Amino acid sequence: MSESQQSAYSRLLNRYSYPYQESLLDFDQPSDKKKRIVEIGFGMGDATYRIALENPDIDYIGIEVYKPGIGKLLDRIEKESIKNLMIIEHDAVEVLENMMNKDSVDGFHIFFPDPWPKKKHHKRRIIQKEFVELLIDKLNPGGYVYAVTDWENYAEHILEVFENQKMLKNEYEGYAEPQEWRPFTKFERKGKAKSHKIYELLYKKS
């Protein structure tokens, strides 16, 4: 981690994070009336803090294990005085299984998950049938899953997994149009510079 990331991580993690626990989070607070969006694997948090900053009426939770990214996002939360964004530093599957109640999330963001490009590693990709079933269980009716990738064969895989879930309805015919509220990230700009096409998928729980 850089010096600033390490400093933010040490000073701010306890203030702006939920520690992992094997029991449900208690959301019985005034902000519980807001919509709740969970981002899985926010990386360096480039899009995360901007979305939260531009939507103060929505509560956001970012799940990540990459400490430099956590430190950087914590630094931004402090500098921008963001009040509606919390972090959980832990494996996303265990967080969803143990900390999130059924029908408690209004949306999931999965932006540029690790593509594990080698075929022998495809089973390591986070978006698999069992994982999507877990997302559906935690989603409120009408809640959404918004996934974005710049790897074509991963996009095809995600599309197939989503289409095979009867509880999910595609908001588009195939891939989605870019959502205006999702900011471009440095990672995305690098991909576009390499002529990588961006694939977006937006599904709602019926």
Secondary structure as the mmCIF struct_conf table of DSSP 4:
data_model
#
loop_
_struct_conf.conf_type_id
_struct_conf.id
_struct_conf.beg_label_comp_id
_struct_conf.beg_label_asym_id
_struct_conf.beg_label_seq_id
_struct_conf.end_label_comp_id
_struct_conf.end_label_asym_id
_struct_conf.end_label_seq_id
HELX_RH_AL_P HELX_RH_AL_P1 GLU A 3 LEU A 12
TURN_TY1_P TURN_TY1_P1 LEU A 13 ARG A 15
BEND BEND1 TYR A 16 TYR A 16
STRN STRN1 SER A 17 SER A 17
HELX_LH_PP_P HELX_LH_PP_P1 TYR A 18 TYR A 20
BEND BEND2 GLU A 22 SER A 23
BEND BEND3 GLN A 29 GLN A 29
HELX_RH_3T_P HELX_RH_3T_P1 PRO A 30 LYS A 33
BEND BEND4 LYS A 34 LYS A 34
STRN STRN2 LYS A 35 ILE A 40
TURN_TY1_P TURN_TY1_P2 GLY A 43 MET A 44
HELX_RH_AL_P HELX_RH_AL_P2 ASP A 46 GLU A 54
TURN_TY1_P TURN_TY1_P3 PRO A 56 ASP A 57
STRN STRN3 ILE A 58 GLU A 64
HELX_RH_AL_P HELX_RH_AL_P3 LYS A 67 LYS A 79
TURN_TY1_P TURN_TY1_P4 GLU A 80 SER A 81
BEND BEND5 ASN A 84 ASN A 84
STRN STRN4 LEU A 85 GLU A 89
BEND BEND6 HIS A 90 HIS A 90
HELX_RH_AL_P HELX_RH_AL_P4 ALA A 92 MET A 99
TURN_TY1_P TURN_TY1_P5 LYS A 102 ASP A 103
STRN STRN5 VAL A 105 PHE A 111
BEND BEND7 PHE A 112 PHE A 112
BEND BEND8 LYS A 118 LYS A 118
HELX_RH_3T_P HELX_RH_3T_P2 LYS A 119 ARG A 124
BEND BEND9 ILE A 126 ILE A 126
HELX_RH_AL_P HELX_RH_AL_P5 LYS A 129 LYS A 138
STRN STRN6 LEU A 139 THR A 149
BEND BEND10 ASP A 150 ASP A 150
HELX_RH_AL_P HELX_RH_AL_P6 GLU A 152 GLU A 163
TURN_TY1_P TURN_TY1_P6 ASN A 164 ASN A 164
TURN_TY1_P TURN_TY1_P7 LYS A 166 MET A 167
STRN STRN7 LEU A 168 ASN A 170
BEND BEND11 GLU A 171 TYR A 175
HELX_LH_PP_P HELX_LH_PP_P2 ALA A 176 GLN A 179
TURN_TY1_P TURN_TY1_P8 GLU A 180 TRP A 181
BEND BEND12 ARG A 182 ARG A 182
HELX_RH_AL_P HELX_RH_AL_P7 LYS A 186 ALA A 193
TURN_TY1_P TURN_TY1_P9 LYS A 194 SER A 195
HELX_LH_PP_P HELX_LH_PP_P3 HIS A 196 ILE A 198
STRN STRN8 TYR A 199 LYS A 205
#
